[in-house]
Amino acid sequence: MALLYTDSLDMLTGTAPAEASVGVTGTTTGVTCDVSKRRQISVAFRSANGTGTYSIDGSNDGGSWVTSIACTDTQGTALSTGTTSVIVASTIKAVYVPPGFRYIRAVVAVPAGGTHFAYLHDAG
């Protein structure tokens, strides 16, 4: 099965493709991403040599934001339970973002150094 549309973007830096990003080293609210034409949205959070707490904000107008929306942790034991943040320590974790928002953005809080990434991979 082929994906009809794919895109790769580091939501924290705005770099496309995501793999070309140098990441961020401090607490960051990322760029606004229009996901209105996407049916499936996954975001992979990656932390290199540090720890970060990641979350996703949602908006329908690009100006008023609902912070820390509940996403599905792909590694969780109860996939029906939403999580509002994911702690990543020198590894990678992913979430599924629920439909219903026109725009999303990633946020990372960095208490302990490292380089941080939020890769948007989506399919329509």
C-alpha positions as CSV (number, residue, x, y, z in Angstrom):
1,M,0.0,0.0,0.0
2,A,1.4,3.4,-1.0
3,L,0.9,6.6,0.9
4,L,-0.9,9.2,-1.1
5,Y,0.9,12.1,0.5
6,T,3.9,12.2,2.9
7,D,5.8,15.0,4.4
8,S,8.7,15.3,6.7
9,L,9.4,18.3,8.9
10,D,11.2,19.1,12.2
11,M,8.4,20.9,13.9
12,L,10.8,22.6,16.4
13,T,13.0,24.2,13.7
14,G,10.8,24.2,10.6
15,T,13.5,22.3,8.7
16,A,12.4,20.0,5.8
17,P,13.2,17.3,5.4
18,A,13.3,16.5,9.1
19,E,16.4,14.4,8.8
20,A,18.4,17.6,7.8
21,S,17.6,19.4,11.1
22,V,20.2,20.3,13.6
23,G,17.6,20.4,16.4
24,V,17.2,22.7,19.4
25,T,19.1,22.8,22.6
26,G,16.7,24.7,24.9
27,T,13.0,25.0,25.7
28,T,11.2,25.7,22.4
29,T,7.7,26.2,21.0
30,G,8.0,25.1,17.4
31,V,6.5,26.3,14.1
32,T,2.9,26.2,13.1
33,C,2.1,23.2,10.9
34,D,-1.1,23.1,8.8
35,V,-2.4,19.5,9.1
36,S,-6.0,20.2,7.9
37,K,-5.7,17.9,4.9
38,R,-4.1,15.0,6.8
39,R,-6.0,12.0,8.0
40,Q,-3.2,10.4,9.9
41,I,-0.6,12.3,11.9
42,S,2.3,10.9,13.8
43,V,5.1,12.8,15.5
44,A,8.4,11.3,16.6
45,F,10.2,13.0,19.4
46,R,13.9,12.5,19.6
47,S,16.4,13.5,22.3
48,A,20.1,13.1,21.8
49,N,22.3,13.2,24.9
50,G,19.7,14.8,27.2
51,T,16.1,14.8,28.4
52,G,13.1,16.7,27.1
53,T,9.4,16.8,27.9
54,Y,7.5,17.0,24.6
55,S,3.8,18.0,24.0
56,I,1.6,19.0,21.1
57,D,-0.6,22.1,20.9
58,G,-3.6,22.4,18.6
59,S,-5.4,25.4,17.0
60,N,-8.2,26.0,14.5
61,D,-7.3,29.6,13.7
62,G,-3.5,29.7,14.2
63,G,-3.8,32.3,17.0
64,S,-5.6,30.7,19.8
65,W,-4.0,27.5,21.0
66,V,-5.1,24.5,23.1
67,T,-2.0,23.5,24.9
68,S,-0.9,19.9,25.6
69,I,-3.6,18.1,23.7
70,A,-4.0,14.4,24.5
71,C,-2.2,12.2,22.0
72,T,-1.9,8.5,21.8
73,D,1.5,7.2,22.9
74,T,2.5,4.5,20.4
75,Q,4.5,2.7,23.1
76,G,1.9,2.9,25.8
77,T,0.2,-0.2,27.1
78,A,-3.2,1.3,26.9
79,L,-3.5,2.8,23.5
80,S,-7.0,4.2,24.2
81,T,-5.6,6.4,26.9
82,G,-4.3,9.8,25.8
83,T,-1.2,11.4,27.1
84,T,-0.5,15.2,27.2
85,S,3.3,14.9,27.4
86,V,6.1,12.5,26.7
87,I,9.4,12.4,28.5
88,V,12.3,11.4,26.2
89,A,15.8,10.7,27.5
90,S,18.4,10.1,24.9
91,T,16.0,8.0,22.7
92,I,13.0,8.4,20.4
93,K,9.3,8.0,21.1
94,A,6.3,8.7,18.9
95,V,2.6,9.8,19.3
96,Y,-0.4,9.8,17.1
97,V,-2.1,13.2,17.0
98,P,-5.9,13.1,17.0
99,P,-7.8,14.8,14.1
100,G,-9.8,17.9,14.7
101,F,-7.3,20.7,14.6
102,R,-6.3,22.7,11.5
103,Y,-2.8,23.6,13.0
104,I,-0.5,21.9,15.4
105,R,2.9,22.7,16.9
106,A,5.4,20.9,19.0
107,V,6.7,22.1,22.3
108,V,9.7,20.8,24.2
109,A,10.8,21.7,27.8
110,V,14.5,21.0,28.3
111,P,15.6,20.7,31.9
112,A,18.7,18.7,31.2
113,G,20.6,19.7,28.0
114,G,20.9,17.7,24.8
115,T,19.6,18.2,21.3
116,H,15.9,17.8,20.6
117,F,13.8,17.1,17.5
118,A,10.1,16.6,16.8
119,Y,9.6,14.9,13.4
120,L,6.2,15.3,11.7
121,H,5.5,12.4,9.5
122,D,2.0,12.4,8.1
123,A,-0.1,10.6,5.4
124,G,-3.3,11.6,3.7
